[in-house]
Amino acid sequence: MNLPKTIIAFSENSESHSLFNAFAVSNGYILQIKNKSVTLLASLLENRPELILVEIHQPIMAEIEFVDQVHQFLPDIPIVIVSSFFYDTKEVVFGNKIKDFILRPFELEAFTVRIKKILNKEIKVEPLKVVQKDIHYENKKLSVLFEISKSLNANRNLDDLLDQIVILSADAINAERATLFLVDKANKQLWSRSGIGLETKEIRIPIESGIAGEVATSGETQLIDDPYSHPKFNKKVDLQTGFVTRNILCLAIKNLHGEIIGVFQILNKKSGTFNEEDAMFLAAMAASTGIAIENALLQDELKRQIAQIKNSYEELYIAQNVILKESKISTTSEISGFITSKLLTDSKVDALVNEIKINYKLDERLTSLIDAISANNKLTTEEIINYLNNFSKS
């Protein structure tokens, strides 16, 4: 009896899991969803799958390197990439290590057709070309920068963008923590509300304060291997949080005019220390980051101005209503006094109403009320005044 064949999917996307599972069930395969862990790859050598699906969630080197590791462990098992990143540069990034690249979003029907072709060996892969290692690695990094740039410039929400930049910058150079400071020229401050390990909603520091402040004012990149000996390093933060800063990469972010609008502060490279290559990569990332941030800031300012205009209109509307109400009370009070003085002894209601219309400026509602009073010539003076008082309170 033949055992069901297996498909392995390295993915953290529940929506994709449903589509992968629908394909597996309808075609007699067992689907196994796994996290991206190099330690898991060795176990696949014993229970070899028919196909490996790798979904790439972020445009970072770690995602590319995981695909390389999967291929290294199981070079004869077809690998299919599912992602919205690296499609335009897939030949450079993955070469012939993958069988196919399925661009997200995708539908089950199209996915089924392409995966069946691979499983039925209808798609052939040419022998892997030998590429000089350092050139290939540089091309991969360029592809990462390209995808980061596309991703950032598609985001117009400032808070979401800042969070995205922080995560991508830390992942891109394999660091433990990252903080993005923006320059507030008007108040001569650096402020941040986005950072890995940053608990407070927003922090503000003087623009010349700390290592980030030094970079913001000078524009010079700083690679620091011994932060505790640096005169600008604030040791109190580590003491308060329990975090130990081993090394720092701090770099200015500029706009298209060359003005410093922010600062990257990256802490603790996970392996070794930060080097010039890391600084160059972060500088390249900062170029597209600066444009994206400035666009988002302009969008944020536009939203603020629109909200301010809306609030002004609302305040004006309230003020107009107050004035109209006060005017209405004043007018009805005068009319009430006029009626009281006449006492309706010798004057008929019709004559009194006509006199009111001549002597007073009436709006549409007050005119309707006066006409209603005129139509009912049996009203007493007290009843007419009550009508007017109730109207002024409405």
C-alpha positions in Angstrom: 0.0 0.0 0.0 1.4 3.4 -1.1 1.6 6.0 1.6 0.1 9.5 0.8 2.7 11.9 -0.6 3.7 15.0 1.3 4.0 18.7 0.5 5.9 20.9 2.9 4.9 24.6 3.2 7.1 27.1 5.0 4.5 29.8 5.6 3.1 32.0 8.4 0.1 33.2 6.4 -3.2 31.5 7.4 -4.9 32.6 4.1 -2.2 30.8 2.1 -2.5 27.8 4.4 -6.2 27.4 3.4 -5.3 27.5 -0.3 -2.4 25.1 0.1 -4.6 22.7 2.1 -7.4 22.9 -0.5 -5.0 21.9 -3.2 -3.5 19.0 -1.1 -6.9 17.6 -0.1 -8.3 17.7 -3.6 -5.2 16.0 -5.1 -4.5 13.4 -2.5 -1.5 14.9 -0.7 -0.7 15.5 2.9 0.2 19.1 3.7 2.6 19.9 6.5 2.9 23.6 7.6 6.3 24.4 9.2 8.1 27.5 10.5 11.2 28.6 8.8 13.9 26.9 10.9 17.2 25.5 9.6 17.1 22.9 12.4 13.9 21.4 10.8 15.5 20.9 7.4 17.6 17.9 8.6 14.5 16.0 9.5 13.2 16.3 5.9 16.1 14.1 4.7 14.3 11.1 6.2 10.8 12.0 5.1 11.4 13.6 1.8 8.4 15.6 0.5 7.3 15.7 -3.2 7.3 19.5 -3.2 8.4 22.4 -0.9 6.5 25.7 -0.9 8.3 28.7 0.6 6.3 31.8 1.2 8.4 35.0 1.5 6.8 37.6 3.8 9.4 40.3 3.9 12.0 41.7 1.5 15.0 40.7 3.6 18.2 38.7 3.1 17.2 36.1 5.8 14.3 35.0 3.5 16.6 34.5 0.5 19.2 32.7 2.6 16.5 30.3 3.9 15.6 29.3 0.3 19.4 28.7 -0.3 19.5 26.5 2.8 16.4 24.5 1.7 18.0 23.9 -1.7 21.3 22.9 -0.1 19.6 20.3 2.1 17.3 19.0 -0.7 18.7 19.9 -4.1 16.5 17.4 -6.0 13.2 18.4 -4.4 11.2 21.1 -6.4 10.9 24.4 -4.5 8.1 26.9 -5.3 8.3 30.5 -4.0 5.0 32.2 -3.1 5.4 36.0 -2.5 4.7 39.5 -3.6 8.5 40.3 -3.3 11.4 39.5 -5.6 9.3 38.5 -8.5 11.0 41.1 -10.9 14.4 39.9 -9.8 13.8 36.2 -9.2 16.4 35.1 -11.7 19.1 37.1 -9.9 18.0 36.2 -6.4 17.2 32.5 -6.8 18.7 31.4 -10.1 17.7 27.9 -10.9 17.2 26.8 -7.3 13.4 27.1 -7.7 11.0 25.5 -10.0 8.4 28.3 -10.1 7.5 31.6 -8.5 3.8 32.3 -7.8 3.1 35.9 -7.4 0.7 36.9 -4.6 -2.3 37.3 -4.6 -3.2 34.1 -6.4 -6.3 32.0 -6.9 -6.6 28.3 -6.2 -7.4 27.4 -9.8 -4.2 29.0 -11.3 -2.1 27.7 -8.4 -3.4 24.1 -9.0 -2.6 24.2 -12.7 1.0 25.3 -12.0 1.7 23.0 -9.1 0.3 20.0 -11.0 2.7 20.7 -13.9 5.6 20.6 -11.5 4.5 17.4 -9.7 3.9 15.8 -13.1 7.4 16.9 -14.1 6.1 19.0 -17.0 8.4 21.9 -16.0 12.1 21.3 -16.4 14.9 23.2 -14.7 18.2 23.9 -16.5 21.4 23.0 -14.7 22.3 25.6 -12.1 24.7 28.2 -13.5 27.9 28.9 -11.5 27.9 32.5 -10.4 30.7 34.2 -8.7 29.7 34.2 -5.0 30.4 37.8 -4.1 28.7 39.2 -7.3 25.7 36.9 -6.7 25.5 38.1 -3.0 25.7 41.8 -4.1 22.9 41.2 -6.6 20.8 39.7 -3.9 21.3 42.7 -1.7 20.4 45.0 -4.5 17.2 43.0 -5.0 16.4 43.4 -1.3 16.9 47.2 -1.5 14.7 47.3 -4.6 11.9 45.4 -2.8 12.2 47.5 0.4 12.0 50.7 -1.7 8.8 49.4 -3.4 7.2 48.3 -0.2 8.0 51.6 1.7 6.8 53.9 -1.0 3.5 52.1 -1.2 2.8 52.9 2.4 1.3 56.4 3.1 0.3 55.9 6.8 3.1 57.5 8.8 2.9 55.3 11.9 2.6 52.1 9.9 5.5 53.2 7.7 7.8 54.0 10.6 7.0 50.6 12.2 7.8 48.9 8.9 11.1 50.8 8.4 12.3 49.8 11.9 11.5 46.1 11.4 13.1 46.0 7.9 16.2 47.9 8.9 16.9 45.6 11.9 16.2 42.4 9.8 18.2 43.7 6.8 21.5 43.9 8.8 20.7 41.2 11.3 20.4 43.3 14.4 18.6 42.9 17.7 17.1 46.4 18.0 16.4 49.4 15.9 15.0 52.9 16.5 14.0 55.5 14.0 14.3 59.2 15.2 12.7 62.0 13.2 13.9 65.6 13.3 11.6 68.2 14.7 13.3 71.5 13.5 10.7 73.8 15.1 11.3 72.4 18.6 14.9 71.4 18.0 14.2 67.9 19.1 14.5 64.3 17.9 11.3 62.3 18.4 10.4 58.6 17.9 7.4 56.4 18.4 8.7 53.5 16.4 11.4 51.1 17.7 12.1 47.5 18.5 12.1 47.3 22.2 10.7 50.8 22.5 7.9 50.6 25.1 6.7 54.2 25.3 4.3 55.7 22.8 6.6 58.6 21.9 9.9 59.8 23.2 11.5 63.2 22.6 15.1 64.3 23.2 17.0 67.5 22.5 18.4 67.4 19.0 22.0 67.5 20.2 21.4 64.7 22.8 23.1 61.3 22.7 24.7 59.5 19.7 21.6 59.9 17.6 21.7 63.7 18.3 25.4 63.8 17.3 24.6 62.1 14.0 21.5 64.3 13.4 23.6 67.5 13.8 26.8 66.3 12.0 25.4 63.9 9.4 28.4 61.6 10.0 27.8 57.9 10.3 29.0 56.3 13.5 30.1 52.6 14.0 30.6 52.1 17.7 32.0 48.8 19.1 32.4 50.0 22.7 29.3 52.2 23.4 30.0 52.4 27.2 33.2 54.3 26.6 31.5 56.8 24.2 30.9 60.2 25.8 27.5 60.6 24.2 26.1 57.1 25.1 23.3 57.2 27.7 24.0 54.3 30.1 20.8 55.0 32.1 18.6 53.4 29.4 20.4 50.0 29.7 20.3 50.2 33.5 16.6 50.9 33.5 15.7 48.2 30.9 18.3 45.5 31.6 19.3 45.6 27.9 23.0 45.4 27.2 24.2 47.5 24.2 27.3 45.8 22.7 27.6 47.8 19.4 25.8 50.6 17.6 25.4 51.7 14.0 23.9 55.2 13.7 23.3 56.8 10.4 21.5 60.0 9.1 18.4 59.9 6.9 18.2 62.7 4.3 15.6 63.9 1.9 16.0 64.7 -1.8 17.5 68.1 -0.9 20.2 66.6 1.3 18.6 67.8 4.5 18.7 65.5 7.5 15.2 64.5 8.4 15.9 61.5 10.7 18.4 59.1 12.2 18.7 55.3 12.2 20.0 53.9 15.5 20.7 50.1 15.2 21.8 48.1 18.2 23.7 44.8 18.6 24.5 42.9 15.5 23.5 39.3 16.2 26.8 37.9 15.0 29.9 40.0 15.3 30.0 43.8 15.0 28.7 46.3 12.5 31.1 47.0 9.7 31.4 49.4 6.7 29.4 47.0 4.5 26.5 47.2 7.0 26.7 51.0 6.9 26.7 51.1 3.1 23.7 48.9 3.0 21.8 51.0 5.6 22.8 54.2 3.7 21.3 52.7 0.5 18.2 51.8 2.4 18.1 55.3 4.0 17.9 56.9 0.6 14.6 55.3 -0.3 13.5 55.6 3.3 14.0 59.4 3.3 11.7 59.8 0.3 9.0 57.5 1.8 9.1 59.3 5.2 8.9 62.8 3.6 5.9 61.7 1.4 4.2 60.2 4.5 4.9 63.4 6.6 3.4 65.5 3.8 0.4 63.2 3.8 0.2 63.4 7.6 0.4 67.2 7.5 -2.3 67.4 4.9 -4.6 65.2 7.0 -3.9 67.4 10.0 -4.7 70.6 8.0 -8.0 69.0 6.7 -8.9 68.0 10.3 -8.1 71.6 11.5 -10.3 73.1 8.7 -13.1 70.7 9.6 -12.9 71.7 13.3 -12.9 75.4 12.3 -16.1 74.9 10.3 -17.7 73.0 13.2 -16.8 75.8 15.6 -18.1 78.4 13.2 -21.3 76.4 12.8 -21.8 76.2 16.6 -21.1 80.0 16.9 -23.6 80.8 14.1 -26.2 78.7 15.9 -25.5 80.4 19.2 -25.9 83.9 17.5 -29.1 82.8 15.7 -30.6 81.5 19.0 -29.7 84.6 20.8 -31.1 86.7 18.0 -34.3 84.6 18.0 -34.7 85.0 21.8 -34.2 88.7 21.5 -36.7 89.1 18.7 -39.4 87.0 20.4 -38.8 88.8 23.6 -39.4 92.2 21.9 -42.5 90.9 20.2 -43.8 89.5 23.5 -43.3 92.9 25.1 -45.0 94.6 22.1 -48.0 92.3 22.4 -48.2 92.8 26.2 -48.2 96.6 25.7 -51.2 96.3 23.3 -53.0 93.9 25.6 -55.2 93.0 22.7 -57.9 95.2 24.1 -58.7 97.3 21.1 -56.4 95.7 18.5 -57.5 92.7 16.5 -55.1 89.8 16.1 -54.8 90.3 12.3 -54.0 94.0 12.7 -51.5 93.1 15.5 -49.8 90.5 13.3 -49.5 92.8 10.4 -47.9 95.4 12.7 -45.4 92.8 13.9 -44.4 91.9 10.4 -43.8 95.5 9.5 -41.8 96.4 12.7 -39.7 93.2 13.1 -37.3 91.2 10.9 -38.7 87.6 10.9 -37.0 84.4 9.7 -39.0 81.7 7.9 -39.9 79.7 11.1 -40.9 82.8 13.1 -43.0 84.0 10.1 -44.8 80.6 10.1 -45.5 80.9 13.8 -46.9 84.4 13.5 -49.1 83.3 10.6 -50.4 80.4 12.7 -51.2 82.9 15.5 -53.0 85.0 13.0 -55.1 82.1 11.8 -56.3 81.4 15.3 -57.9 84.8 16.3 -59.3 83.3 19.6 -55.9 83.2 21.3 -55.4 85.3 24.4 -52.4 87.5 24.9 -51.0 85.0 27.4 -51.4 82.1 25.0 -49.6 84.1 22.2 -46.8 85.0 24.5 -46.5 81.3 25.6 -46.3 80.3 21.9 -43.4 82.8 21.4 -41.6 81.7 24.5 -41.7 78.1 23.6 -40.5 78.9 20.1 -37.5 80.9 21.5 -36.5 77.8 23.6 -36.7 75.4 20.6 
